[in-house]
Amino acid sequence: MRLGLALGYWGRDPSPDQVELAREAERLGYDSVWTAESWGSDAFTPLTWIAARTSRIGLGTAVAQMAARSPTTTAMHALTLDHLSGGRMMLGLGLSGPQVVEGWYGRPFPKSPLTATREYVDVVRQVLRREGPVATDGRFHALPYRGPDATGLGRALKSITHPLRPDLPVLLGAEGPRNVAQTVRIADGWLPLYWSPSRPDAYGPGIEELPEGFRVAPMARVKVCDDVREGLLAVKAMLGFYIGGMGHATRNFHADLMARMGYEEEARHIQDLFLAGRREEAVLAVPDAFADEISLVGSRERIAERLESWRKGPVTDLLAVAPDLTSLRVLAELNS
């Protein structure tokens, strides 16, 4: 099982230790480092900053939001950073949800998310393969554009820049069973938001037979500490925000996933508390058991014991949300 470092996105300010963590991860033999975005810092700029200060470690977005950029723009970002880094780029994409797509990016959330995702990936692949001008009659991503307000002057174009790798890996963040099944068919890897080694059935039957070389790369909080309950507070804070605030009361993919993982009543309770403005209560309402099964928290011995269950399943890459250098190093030692 390969290890990755998941740095996520910034909060109020840039984290001052991201480059230090990335360089230490590279020294320890980690395979990759990943950045993200929500509605603040973007995913590609910090990754480029890290690329300039490292030399071997893989570089991934987990995830770049599709609504933030047209698929050709995303492909331009990916092929540019792949060239500048010497072929280290992995493109992780996610559709996000209606609250972010419509509230932040000012675009309609696609009525057929699977179709929109499939079309987006197809355009990215066309750009990277550079076999001809990029052209598609997609429902959501049509090139050239021929909509009602088009000039009629658009023409299909081929990237001026020759991509370094036409097979640059494309991974998808997917939560629903149908989305996961499609991911296995059209992508090079899958980025689960939560992963519980004891509940793989929550994602449906699509992961039962995976193609050769397909990456399954979940993120997990990693924290070496003596007090497990205290160490889980950061996990619960993340879950409270995602389950309670990252979506509408009637449509929250993260809450739906928690429900499929056996915590339906708890997920709805967390939503109710968060949406009522009782955020601290929402965080405390996250069951310790759920936070614990999707993370690696506790003593070195406890993490070592629980790490075995992560190795036995389909996970190929464990992306560690590591809050400190000690936890980063301990995980590397335990996985060697």
N, C-alpha and C positions, 0 to 999 in steps of 0.2 A: 504494500500500500504506500503510494507516494504521499508526501506531505506538501501542503501549500500554506501560505500565510494570507489570511483574509483581513485586509485593512478597512474594508467598508468605505463609507463616505464620511465627510467631516461633519462635526456638530457646529457649534457656534464659531469655532476657529480651527485652522489647520492643526492637526496633531504634530507636536514637535519631534516625536520619536519615530515617525513612519520610515524615514530613510534608514535610521539606525536599525530598526527591526528588520527591514528588508535585507540590509547588508549582512546582518547576523544570520538570518534565515539562509541566505546564499552560502555563507561560510559553513553552516551546519549541514548543508546538503539538501535543503528543501528544494522541491522541484519547481515551485511556482509562487508568485505573489499576485494578489487580486485586489482590485479597487471596485468601487460601486458608486451609484448616484441615486438620489431620490428627488428632492427639490431644493438643492443647494449647490454643493461642489459637484463638478462633473467627474466622470470616470476616467477619461483619457488623459487629461492634463497631469494629475498626480502620477499616473502610470508612466508617462513620458519622463517626468522628473526622476522617478525611481530607476527607469531604464538607463538614464545617463550616469547613474551612480552605482550600477551593478554591471556584471559582465556575462553571467551565465544563466541566472535564474529566469524561468519562464514568466511571462507577463500576461495577466488575464483580466478581463472585465467581468465582474460577477455582482450585478449585471449592468450593462449599458441599456438604457430604456429605448425601445423602438420608437415610441412617440416623440422622442427628443430630436430625432434626425430622420431624414429620408434614408432608405436603404443604401442608396449610392453614396450619401455622405458618410454613413457608418463604414461602408467598405473603404472609402478614402482614408478615414482615420486608421482603420486596421492595417491597410497595406502600407501606409506611411510609417507607422510605428514598427511594423514588421521589418521594413528596410532599415530604419534607424537603429534597431536593436539587434540586427543580425539574425533575424528569423526566430524571435522568441515570443511573438504575439499569439494569444488565444482570444478569440472574440466570444464573450458570453453575452447573450441578449435576453431581455425579458420584456413582456408586453405591459407590465404594471396593471393597474385597475382603473375603473371609471373615474374615481375621485381624483387621481393624479393626472390621467390623460386629459380629462375635460377641464379640471380645475387649474392645472398648472401649465399644460401645453396647449390648451385651448383648441383641442381637436376632439371629434366624436370618438368615443370608444367603439371599436368595431363590433357590429352585431354578430359577426362570425369570427371570433378570435382565432380559431384554428386556421381558417383560410387566410386571415391577415398575416399570421405568423409564417405560414408556408410561403406566401408570396414574398414576404420580406426576405426570408432566407434564400429564396430562389434568385432574387435580384443581387444580393450580396455575393452569392456563388458565381453568378454571371460576370460580375465585375472582376472577381479574383481569378477566374479562369481565363478571361480575356480572349475568348475564342471568336468573338465577333461583337458587333454593337449590342448594347444591352437593350432588349426589347421584351415587353410583356403586355398582355391584354388583361392584367389582373384587375380584380374587382376593387382592391384597395390601393394597389401600387401599379399603376399603368404607366408604361414608358414606351414611346413619348406620350406626354399628356395630351389627351384629346377631349377633355371635358367641355362643358357648355361655354366656358369663358376662354377657351384656348384660342390662340392666334392662328393655329394650323401650321406654324412655321417650325415647330419642334422636330428634331430628327434624332434617330437612335445614334448613340455615341459609344465609342470604345475608350476605355481608360488610356490617357496619354502615358501614364506611368505603367511600366510592366511590373506587376506584383512579384515580389520575391518568391512567394510560395502560392501557387494556385490552389493548393489544398490546405491553406491556413485553417486551423481547427475552428469550427463554429459550435458553440455550446448554447443550450437554452435553459433558462429557468422556467420550470413547469411544475404545477401543483395538482391540477385535476387529472384523473386517470386517462381521459381521452387526450389531453395535452401531453401527458407523459408518453403515451403510446406513439403519438405523432413525432415527438422529440426523438425517440429511438429510431424512427424511420428516416428522418430528414437531417439529423444533426450528428455531430461527432462526439457529443457528450451531453450530460444532463447535470444541472446545478440545483439540487433540492434545497429548499429553504430550511426545512427541518428534516432531520433524519433520525429515526429510531431503529436501531438494529433489530429490535423485537417486533416491529410493526411494518415490514415491507409491503404488506398487503394493502396498506392505506393508499398506495399510489396506483393500485390496479395491477392487472396481469401483464402490462406492457414491459415490465423489467425482468420478466422470468427468463427470456432468451435475448441476450444482448449481442450485437455484432462484435466481431473481433476488434479490439482496440478501442472500444467505446468507453468513454470516461464517465464515471459516476462520482461526482465531486461535491458532497454536501459540506456545509459550513457547521462548525461546532465550537462553542466557547470552550477554551482550554484554560484552566486556572489551577495551579498547584497551591493548595492552602490546607490548613488544619480544620477549619470550620466549613463544612460542606454547605450548610444553610446560608451562611454569609456569602460564600462564593457563588451561590446560585442567584443572589439578588440581581446581579447584572443581567443574567439570562432572563429572569422574570421581568425586569424592566423592559428589555427588548420585546418579549412576548406580549406584555401588556400594551405596548405601543402598537405593535403590528396587528394584534388581534382586536384591540379596541379602537385604534385610530387610523389604521391604514386601510380604509374602506368604509363604505356606507353600512348602516345597520342592516339593510336588506341585501347587500352584495359585498361580502368581504371574503376573498379567496383564502386568506390566512386563517380566519375563524372557521371556515368550512373544512380546511385541512385538519385543524385541531380536533374538530368534531369527528372526522373520519378516523382519527387516531385514538378514539375512545373517550374523548373529553367534551362531548357536545354540550352538556348542561353547563360545564365550567366555562366553555368558550362564550356562550350566550350571556352568562353572568358577567364576565369580564367586559364584553361589549356594552352591556347596559350601564355598568359603573363608569366606564370611560366616557361614554357619550353623555352621561349625566354630569360630567365635569369632576367626577370623583376618581381622579387618575391614580393617586397613591393607593386607594383601596383596590383599584383594578389590578395594579401590579401585585399587591399582596394576595389577591384572589387567584393568581396563577398557581396551580398545584406544584409543590416542590417535586413531586414524582414526574410530572411532565417535563419540567425544566431540566431535571436530572437525566432523563433518558435521551435527551437530544444534545447533551453536552458531556464534557469530560472535566469534572471538578472534584477536587479533594486531594488527598495525600498522593505522593508518588506511587505508593503501592496500590491505592484504589484505582488510580488512572490506568496503571499497568494492567490490572485485572480486567477492567471494563474495556480496554482497548482491544482485547482479543475478540470481543463480539463484533466490533467494527470490521475486523479483518476477515471474518468468516462470511460476510455477505457480499453483495455486488460492488461495494465501494472500492474504487480504484485510487481515489485521491481524497484525503482528509484535509479540508481547508480550515486551518486553525484560526479562530478569532482569539488571538493570544494577547492578553493585556500586559505582559511583561516579559523581559528577556529570560527570566528563570523558567517560566512555563514553556517558552519556545524551546529552550535547551533540553528540558526534561523530556518533552515529547519526542524530540529528535533522538535522544538516547534510548527511549523505550521502543521506538520504531526501528532501531538499527538491527 
